[in-house]
Structure formats: C-alpha cells, structure tokens
C-alpha cells in the first residue's frame, strides 16, 4: 500500500475565495511543484483569514514561459496581467497548478485551532503535509471530512 502525499497550498484569501467559487481554476507558482495528477491539496487562506478553507485535487501541472502561460490561461488565473508579471518578475518559467474536485469546508479551520493539536506553521507557498502536522489537518483528505462541493 502506498501513502498518498497531500499538498498544503497557501493562498491569499481572495484567491482562495475565487478557487472555492470556481472562477479561478489554475494557481500560479514561481517554483516547480513535484506532484502528479490526483494529488490531494489542502487550501490554506493566509492573513488576515489564517484558516484552512477547502480541499482540491491536482488535475495537472504545466510549466510555460510567461507569455505562453498568459495567452493560454489568462481567463482562469484570477489575476490581471500587471499582477501576473509583477509576481513572476525574475523568473523565466511559470508553474500552473490545474485544480479539480474543489470542495469548501463547512466551517473554516482556523490556524489557532490547528495549533491546539500540534505545532503547526503554514507554508509561505506550499509544502507537503507531514506526519507531525495536526491530525485535524491530515484528516481533511479522508472522505469523512466535513466538506461541501
């Protein structure tokens, strides 16, 4: 039996909201993400919300130069061109995470509640969920978690 790794993705609250609303289906990253299609994702909304707000599955990861990425996917990125260019300044490639099976938590899971279970530090960008992370976080990828589509 193989253990499935879960990606913990930090997002600005406006991007988390857009993903949960279905208006943003691709997340932009400056660094490569070594994950395959089907990888579970936990969506963490950063400050001021500071809470886990949902889950998703990675549909695909693509790497492009900036212009190709913008031309092909601008309508699903949830960014204006200026924001896109500013975010990627100093990089030659952009990594696009195509998200599927997005589910909103019935109730956000605040950072303070996660820290009641175990030491926990959300990532600046992304990381994999570790065995030392709070059980409430690790349990989110199981079908019994409280989610809505």
ZALUM-7948 format. One line per field, with one value per residue: residue number from 1; residue in one letter; x, z, y of N, C-alpha, C in turn. Coordinates in steps of 0.02 Angstrom, whole numbers, plus 50000, padded with zeros to 5 digits. Atoms other than C-alpha are relative to their C-alpha. Example, Ala and Ser with C-alpha at 12.3 -4.5 7.8 and 13.67 -1.06 7.14 Angstrom:
BEGIN
num: (1_2)
residuo: (A_S)
n.c1: (50045_49958)
n.c3: (50000_49997)
n.c2: (49941_49941)
ca.c1: (50615_50684)
ca.c3: (50390_50357)
ca.c2: (49775_49947)
c.c1: (50045_49961)
c.c3: (50000_50037)
c.c2: (50060_50055)
//
This chain:
BEGIN
num: (1_2_3_4_5_6_7_8_9_10_11_12_13_14_15_16_17_18_19_20_21_22_23_24_25_26_27_28_29_30_31_32_33_34_35_36_37_38_39_40_41_42_43_44_45_46_47_48_49_50_51_52_53_54_55_56_57_58_59_60_61_62_63_64_65_66_67_68_69_70_71_72_73_74_75_76_77_78_79_80_81_82_83_84_85_86_87_88_89_90_91_92_93_94_95_96_97_98_99_100_101_102_103_104_105_106_107_108_109_110_111_112_113_114_115_116_117_118_119_120_121_122_123_124_125_126_127_128_129_130_131_132_133_134_135_136_137_138_139_140_141_142_143_144_145_146_147_148_149)
residuo: (X_X_X_X_X_X_X_X_X_X_X_X_X_X_X_X_X_X_X_X_X_X_X_X_X_X_X_X_X_X_X_X_X_X_X_X_X_X_X_X_X_X_X_X_X_X_X_X_X_X_X_X_X_X_X_X_X_X_X_X_X_X_X_X_X_X_X_X_X_X_X_X_X_X_X_X_X_X_X_X_X_X_X_X_X_X_X_X_X_X_X_X_X_X_X_X_X_X_X_X_X_X_X_X_X_X_X_X_X_X_X_X_X_X_X_X_X_X_X_X_X_X_X_X_X_X_X_X_X_X_X_X_X_X_X_X_X_X_X_X_X_X_X_X_X_X_X_X_X)
n.c1: (50042_49962_50029_50009_49978_50049_49970_50030_49991_50019_50030_50031_50071_50040_49990_50035_50071_50012_49995_50059_50058_49993_49980_49928_49989_49928_49959_49934_49943_49934_49956_50031_50036_49989_50060_50034_50073_50034_49974_50046_49976_50036_49998_49992_50005_49953_50024_50023_50045_49960_50040_50010_50067_50025_49955_50005_49955_49959_50017_49938_49952_49967_49949_49997_49973_50054_50047_50041_50046_50051_50041_50041_50040_50014_50069_50010_49948_50024_49952_49990_49933_49948_49987_49966_49931_49966_49988_49951_49938_49939_50004_50009_50055_50055_50027_50072_50032_50070_50036_50065_50033_49994_50052_49995_50016_50061_49974_49928_49961_49953_49932_49995_50026_49950_49944_50020_49985_49929_49966_50017_49982_50019_49945_50004_50027_50029_49960_50040_50023_49955_50029_49999_50051_50060_50043_50057_49978_49989_50064_50040_49999_50041_50068_50045_49992_50060_49991_50055_49975)
n.c3: (50000_50003_49963_50044_49972_50006_50009_49962_50044_49971_50049_49975_49993_50060_50047_49971_50014_50072_50013_49972_50040_50067_50051_50008_50003_50006_49952_50028_49954_50026_49992_50023_49952_50018_49980_50058_50003_49948_49934_49961_49982_49948_50016_49941_50013_49957_49963_49931_49984_49963_49988_50054_50025_50046_50029_50073_50029_50054_50065_50040_49991_50062_49996_50062_49994_49977_50053_50019_49945_50000_50060_49997_49939_49964_49975_49943_49951_49948_49993_50054_50031_49960_49941_50026_50016_49938_49960_50033_50016_49981_50018_50072_50007_49953_49987_49993_49968_50021_49943_50012_49941_49947_49948_49946_49933_49971_49956_50005_49944_49985_49981_49927_49983_50022_49953_49938_50007_50010_50029_50070_50034_50071_50044_50037_50066_49996_49974_49990_49931_49965_49946_49939_50004_49961_50029_50033_50067_50037_50010_50050_50065_49996_50021_49945_49981_50010_50060_50047_50068)
n.c2: (49941_49938_49945_49943_49936_49947_49935_49945_49942_49936_49954_49939_50014_49986_50055_50058_49989_50009_50072_50031_49978_50030_49951_50009_50072_50011_49962_49982_50005_49982_50058_50063_50041_50070_50037_50028_49993_50038_49982_49959_49933_49963_49929_49958_49928_49965_49942_49999_50056_50048_50060_50048_49984_50051_50050_50009_50050_49975_50030_50000_49945_49982_49948_49961_49933_49956_49980_50057_50013_49949_50006_50060_50010_49937_49996_50045_49987_49956_49945_49953_50011_49966_50042_50060_49981_49980_50060_50043_49963_50034_50071_50011_50048_49997_50067_49994_50056_50006_50027_50031_50028_49950_50004_49951_50025_49972_49948_49993_50026_49946_50016_50008_50066_50049_49997_50032_50072_50014_49942_49995_49939_50004_49982_49938_50016_50067_50055_50061_50012_50046_50040_49960_49948_50016_50052_49968_49983_50062_50035_49967_50033_50060_49986_49984_49931_49959_49959_49991_49988)
ca.c1: (50000_50069_50040_49971_50060_49950_49999_49966_49944_49947_49840_49790_49610_49544_49622_49557_49383_49396_49452_49309_49187_49253_49308_49493_49542_49730_49851_50013_50178_50356_50436_50410_50288_50339_50167_50065_49885_49768_49873_49759_49775_49727_49687_49750_49696_49834_49818_49702_49593_49726_49622_49606_49456_49444_49520_49551_49639_49781_49722_49890_50046_50112_50265_50272_50362_50262_50187_50128_50051_49959_49899_49832_49761_49732_49544_49568_49711_49612_49746_49766_49915_50010_49990_50044_50200_50244_50227_50338_50472_50644_50584_50588_50457_50288_50211_50023_49929_49764_49640_49491_49368_49367_49269_49236_49244_49078_49173_49348_49480_49571_49758_49735_49632_49763_49895_49793_49829_50013_50146_50098_50170_50083_50199_50240_50196_50170_50234_50179_50079_50190_50152_50193_50057_49893_49776_49633_49736_49789_49610_49546_49593_49485_49307_49234_49293_49157_49155_49031_49053)
ca.c3: (50000_49952_50057_49960_49992_50021_49961_50078_49973_50047_49956_49978_50039_49878_49776_49896_49878_49688_49686_49800_49691_49534_49447_49469_49415_49398_49534_49481_49564_49540_49592_49520_49611_49609_49616_49500_49443_49580_49722_49862_49904_50062_50033_50168_50160_50229_50332_50381_50369_50427_50406_50304_50192_50075_49978_49796_49685_49569_49391_49310_49325_49173_49151_49022_48984_49047_48881_48834_49006_48996_48818_48853_49029_49071_49096_49231_49331_49431_49401_49300_49180_49288_49444_49344_49278_49448_49537_49410_49397_49399_49339_49165_49192_49274_49351_49334_49451_49373_49514_49512_49635_49737_49900_50028_50213_50301_50429_50402_50513_50596_50622_50811_50816_50716_50839_50984_50918_50873_50824_50653_50535_50368_50219_50128_49963_49976_50060_50091_50246_50372_50500_50635_50574_50672_50646_50601_50451_50399_50415_50285_50139_50201_50134_50308_50319_50329_50152_50030_49841)
ca.c2: (50000_50171_50325_50472_50637_50788_50961_51108_51264_51440_51567_51747_51747_51825_51684_51551_51627_51628_51445_51395_51494_51407_51568_51526_51351_51373_51426_51512_51469_51532_51368_51194_51081_50898_50820_50712_50720_50662_50731_50793_50978_51071_51254_51373_51556_51667_51826_51902_51745_51621_51463_51304_51336_51187_51045_51003_50878_50919_50890_50934_51041_51134_51242_51381_51542_51691_51745_51571_51544_51709_51683_51507_51527_51710_51685_51553_51630_51758_51891_52049_52049_52175_52064_51912_51999_52076_51908_51819_51954_51875_51704_51630_51494_51491_51334_51316_51202_51149_51118_51000_50923_51083_51071_51206_51161_51182_51285_51357_51277_51423_51421_51440_51279_51184_51240_51169_50993_51006_51133_51197_51326_51356_51371_51532_51449_51261_51104_50926_50881_50793_50658_50787_50906_50917_50769_50888_50942_50767_50702_50825_50713_50569_50553_50577_50758_50892_50961_51033_51040)
c.c1: (50044_49962_49998_50022_49947_50036_49961_50018_49976_49978_49979_49925_49958_50008_49967_49925_49983_50005_49937_49936_50002_50020_50075_50014_50074_50035_50070_50053_50065_50048_49965_49967_50007_49942_49966_49925_49968_50024_49949_50033_49956_50012_50001_49998_50043_49967_49960_49956_50033_49961_50002_49927_49971_50053_49989_50044_50038_49981_50062_50044_50033_50049_50004_50044_49940_49949_49954_49948_49943_49952_49951_49951_49978_49930_49987_50051_49978_50046_49995_50071_50055_50018_50040_50074_50040_50018_50057_50066_50061_49999_49993_49942_49947_49972_49926_49971_49926_49962_49932_49971_50005_49940_50014_49986_49935_50016_50075_50034_50055_50069_50006_49974_50048_50057_49982_50019_50074_50033_49985_50019_49979_50058_49990_49967_49964_50050_49955_49982_50044_49963_49997_49948_49938_49955_49940_50018_50009_49935_49958_49998_49960_49928_49953_50005_49937_50010_49934_50030_49983)
c.c3: (50000_50038_49953_50036_49987_49997_50041_49964_50036_49945_50033_50004_49937_49948_50026_49986_49927_49981_50025_49961_49929_49946_49987_50003_49994_50050_49970_50054_49964_50000_49975_50058_49976_50025_49936_50003_50052_50070_50038_50021_50056_49988_50065_49978_50051_50034_49956_50019_50042_50019_49939_49978_49953_49978_49925_49981_49944_49936_49957_50023_49932_50012_49931_50011_50016_49946_49978_50054_49999_49941_50005_50059_50036_50030_50061_50056_50058_50014_49941_49972_50042_50062_49980_49987_50063_50042_49971_49984_50026_49985_49924_49986_50052_50005_50016_50029_49982_50056_49980_50065_50060_50047_50054_50066_50023_50046_49989_50063_50016_50022_50075_50022_49978_50050_50069_50000_49998_49974_49925_49973_49927_49956_49970_49932_50001_50033_50005_50074_50030_50055_50065_49999_50040_49965_49964_49928_49958_49984_49944_49932_50001_49983_50057_50022_49982_49942_49963_49932_49977)
c.c2: (50062_50054_50061_50063_50053_50067_50052_50064_50063_50047_50064_49986_50013_49944_49936_50006_49987_49926_49965_50018_49971_50049_49999_49925_49982_50045_50008_49994_50017_49941_49938_49963_49928_49958_49975_50011_49955_50015_50041_50066_50027_50074_50041_50073_50037_50060_50047_49941_49947_49937_49954_50009_49947_49951_49998_49941_50033_49964_49994_50057_50012_50056_50034_50061_50045_50016_49943_49984_50050_49992_49941_49999_50063_50004_49956_50011_50044_50059_50047_49990_50033_49959_49938_50015_50018_49939_49957_50035_49962_49925_49994_49954_50013_49928_50008_49936_50001_49964_49970_49975_50047_49994_50052_49965_50031_50058_50005_49973_50050_49974_49988_49932_49945_49996_49972_49926_49984_50064_50001_50068_49994_50022_50070_49989_49933_49953_49939_49994_49946_49962_50039_50056_49979_49949_50031_50020_49937_49964_50031_49964_49935_50017_50019_50073_50040_50048_50009_50013_50070)
//
